[in-house]
Amino acid sequence: MPITKKYLKSKPVCKVTFAVPAAEANSVAVAGDFNAWDTTAALKKLKNGTFKGTFDLPADKAVEFRYVVDGQWQNEAEADRFQWNEYAAAENSVLEL
C-alpha cells in the first residue's frame, strides 16, 4: 500500500497520497489524528481497483492513521513506524512528515 509524500516549498505542508489496492472492497477510508479519526474520509476507487486520495498535512509532524476497508480497521504495511494506542487497544500506523 504505497504512500507518497510531496513537500511544498511555498508553505509548511506535505501532500500525502494514500493508495490502497483493494479491488474486492466496496469502500476504503483513511482515518487519523489529522482528520479527527473521521471514518467517512473516503478514498476514490480507480478502475484498477486501487483506492486513492490526497490530503494536505502539516509538515514536520508525526501523524497516526489507519485505513477502514469495508468497516474493518487496517494498518499501512509501509508506514514509517507503528505506535500503540491505548484508546484503540491496537497499534496505529504513523507517518513522519
Helices and strands as residue ranges (DSSP letters): E 3-7, E 13-21, E 28-32, E 44-45, E 50-58, E 62-69, E 72-74, E 81-85, E 90-96
